[in-house]
Amino acid sequence: MLYKLAWFIRTIFVRLLIKHIGIYSYVAKPTFIYGGKGVTICNKVRIFPGLRIETHNNGRIIINEDVSIGQNFHIISSDDTLSIGSHTTISGNVFITNVDHDYTDIGTHILKQKHLGKTTTVGENCFIGYGAVLQAGTILGKQCVVGSNSVLRGTFPDYCVIAGAPAKILKRYNPQTELWEKTDSKGNFIK
């Protein structure tokens, strides 16, 4: 438990590097922060060691309240707001971005080509499994479960289980039966 006390103390210094960090939040070391003035971390956010958080070109990152983030989390935002909903749990080794690099200028290093921003959001009360990747343009509804090592791009509705590379919807909550039921890859219930 002493390590958490050290993380709280360390968070005092993190406050100097980002726009806002709420009460009862902590960030463990090591941490890499680039463009921290575009980062808002709300109340009761717990971030374990290995955070890499970046904003470019007026990008913004908002991590809403009561979010738990595992080790080695990497998140990048450019030109838009990337938000993580309240009460979400993110396992270790997860990557979330709202930016792709253009690659069409032959002979130019990819890191010197323009950013292609796409809206990316994570709904509230989601669970993102170990090693998952949420690519630019991913819209994740509320209370979704993302399987380990899944690769997501696209829009996924509320209350669904998503897995695979590329990820597909496997189950959704059916409010009529009050059960989690199997679906086809587009989220339609299978009878």
Buried (B, 14 or more C-beta within 10 A) or exposed (E): EEEEEEBEEBBEEBBEBBBEBBEEBBBBEEBEBEBBEBBBBBBBBBBBBBBBBBBBBEBBBBBBBBBBBBBBBBBBBBBBBBBBBBBBBBBBBBBBBBBBBEEEEEEEEEEEBBBBBBBBBBBBBBBBBBBBBBBBBBBBBBBBBBBBBBBBBBEBBBBBBBBBEEBBBBBBBEEEEEEBEEBEEEBEEEE
